[in-house]
């Protein structure tokens, strides 16, 4: 073998390896598609209305002392709640319906002496309304309602 061939073989191997590795690179990024706002879809407003109806049904059961029926209604509303919260910026109506379901669930848990779990749901509502950008009288009322729920849980947990 000539000295030139001996010198070129490792360079050829390195070049082949580099070409191979270059072929393994990730494809160029695709241009981003404009994201669709789920709150603008027709089914979103319908889901808000259906969750509000579930909340009214559960509230009625709870007022009549039928906690197991209220719990069943709340369970029925959980998939709707998940759908509404999947939006990056849920509407005020959606947040109210979601918050009402969590409040009802917390009250059902309180009625069955699951105070720690109830407190967690009241805390979720506290965080929701404390961080809501356009505060209104109603959002402040909901914030105070969550604070009162937490205080009740704390009172019960200390007994």
N, C-alpha and C positions, 0 to 999 in steps of 0.2 A: 504494500500500500504506500501511496505517496504521502508525503507530509501534509500536503494540501487537503487530501481526502480525509485524513485523520482529523484534521482541524475542522473541516466543514460538517462532519457527521453530527457532533454534539449540537452545533448551531442549528442544523436541520431538525434535529429532534426537539430542541427548545422551541423553534418556530412552529412545528407541528403541534406541540402541546399548547402553545399560546393560541393558535387557531382553534383548537379543540375547546379550550376554556372560553374563548370568545363566543363560540356557538352555544355555550351553556348559560349565557347571561339571560337575565329576565327580559321578556319582550318589552318594547317601549310602552309607557303608560297610555291607556286609551283616554281620549278627551272625556271629561266628566259630563254626564248627562244631567240636565237640570232636574233637581229633585222635586217630586210632586209633593205638595203640602197635603197630608191626609185630612186636615181639618176642612179642606175645601171640597172633599168628596161628598157625594150625596149621602152615602151610608154613615158618615160620621155624625151628622146631626140626628139621624135616626137612632144611632146607638146611644147618643146622649138622652134622647127621649125615652128609649126603652129602659135605660139604667134608672132614670128618674121614676119611671113607673114601678120598677122593681123596688126602689127605695120606699115609695109610698106604700106598696104592699107589705114590705117588711116592717115599716113603721106601724102600720095598722095591727099587724100580728103582735108586735112588741107592746103596744098600748093595751091590748087585750090580754096580756100576760102569757102569750103563746110563743115563748122563746124558741122552741124547736122548729116551729113553722117559720119564724122570722129568720132563723139560721139557714133553713132550706132556701128561702127566698134570696138571702144574701149570697149563698153559694151559687145560685142561678145568675147573679149579677157579676160574679168575678171575671168571667171571660169578657164581658162588655167593658169592665173597668180596665182590664189589661189592654184591650184594643184602643180605648181612649187615651191611655197613658203612653201608648207607642208613638204618638205624635211628638215631634221635637218641641213644639210649643202648643200644648192643649189650649182650647178655648176656655173662657171663664165658666161657661155653662158645663163643660166637661169636667173641669176641676171641682165645681160645686157638686156634681153628681157623684164623682169619685170620692170626694171628701164625705159626703152624706153616707155613702155605703160604708166607709171605714168607721165613721162615727156610730152607725147602727151596729156594726160588727163589734166594736168596742163595748157598746152598752149590753149586747147579748153576752159577751164574755164576762162583763161585770156581774150580770145576773146569775152566772154559773160559777162565780168566785174565781175566775181566772184573771186576777187583777194585773199580774205582770204582763200578760199578753194584751190586755185591754190598754194598758199604759203605752205599750209600743205603738198601737194604732192611734191613740191620741197624740203621741209625739209626731207621727207622720203628718197628721193634720196641722199640728203646731208649726212644723217646718214648712209645709205648703203655704200657709197663710202668712207666716212671718216673712217669707221670701217672695211673695206675690208682688209684682211690680206696681200695679195701679190699685192702691189701697182704697177701699170704699167702706161705707158703714157696714155693709154685709160681710165683707172679708174680715173686718175687725171683729165683728160679732162672732164669726167662726173661729177666729184666733182665740178670743176669750173663752169660747166654748171648749176648745181643745185644752186650754190652760186649766179650766175647771175640771175637766175629765182627768187630767194628770194629777191635780190636787186630790181628787177623790180616790184615785188609785193609790197615791202615796199614803193617804190617811188609812186606807184599808190594809196596805202592806205593813204599816207600822204597828198595827194592833196585834 
